[in-house]
Amino acid sequence: MTDSRLQQLERAWEASGSVKDEVAYLRERVRVGGLSEERFGLLLRSKQELAPGLSESEVVLAIRSLLGDAERFGGYAAVLAAVTKVVEAALVLLGSEREFGRSIVSALRNCRDCPCEAHARALMSTTPLGSRGMHPLLSLAPSLGAWFLPAYEEFTAQSSFAAQSMNVVEGSDLLEGRSPRDVLEVVKEGIEEWVHSN
């Protein structure tokens, strides 16, 4: 009976695509034990709309806040899901370095799905020696990959992975040519996909 109700709600959401139906479906998943309340809360948080008239710096603060919530409720994997989505969106800017970008996206996904030392080292190795100046995206992989190495445990315990991820993304000019509101939508999409896939 419960499975039937869950399937009915899922079909309703897939047919309508509405936030209301999505929330009803996920609420039922929480009720039957298929989704944690924390992840449901994170999805609800990602659905919140920003007030109109906010400055660009205020929207950037909203992105940082959402990434902080992602880390709190979903750990590294949720943050990496959002960052991976931003990197995927940045691929259009890569031009001749697009293949490097695809390698980085693949390595980010692997690290997101299994944040072990082997995947961290693979992520770090996607940036060839001497290529850091080619495109800002290429500085992202070593910076994020280092978070998963045992040598960085003390550092990571003192700092927020979400905040550092945002610093890397902002500092690498990945957001160039995009408004912060556009970037926020991409971050939300990454978090929402991650919630639905787990």
C-alpha positions, 0 to 999 in steps of 0.5 A: 500500500505504501509503495503504491502511494509512493509510486503514485506520488512519483508519477504525479511529480514526473507528469507535472514537474511542479515543486508541490508534487515533488515535495509531496513525493519526497515527504512520502519517501521520508515517511517510509524511510527512503530519504532522511529528514536532513536531505529532505530539509536540504532540498526544501532549502534549495527550493527557496527563492531569493528576494528580488532586488538583492545585490550580487554580493548578497546572492554570492552570500546566499550561494555560500549559505546553501553550500554550507547547508549542503555540507551540514546535511549531506557532507562532502558529496552534496557540496561536490555535487553542486561544485561539479554542476558549476564546473559542467556549466563552465565547460562551455568557456573552456575552448581548447581545454574542454577535454581537460574539463571533461576529465576534471568533471569525471574525477569530481563525480568519482570523488563525490560518489566515493571520497577516498584517497585513490579518487582524491589523487586521481582528481589531483592528477587531472591537471597536467604539470605546467597547465595551470595557466591555461584556464582557471578551471584547471586549478580547481582539481588539485585544490579540491582533491587535497581535501580528501588526503590524510595529510590534510585532515587537520586543515579540513577539521578547522575549515569548512569544505563548502566555504573553501570550495566556494573560494576555489570556484570564485578565485578561479573565475569559473563564474566569469560571464555568469550572474550570481543568480545563474550560478545559484540556480546551477548549485541548486540543480546539483544539490537537488539531483544529488538528493534525488539520486540518494 
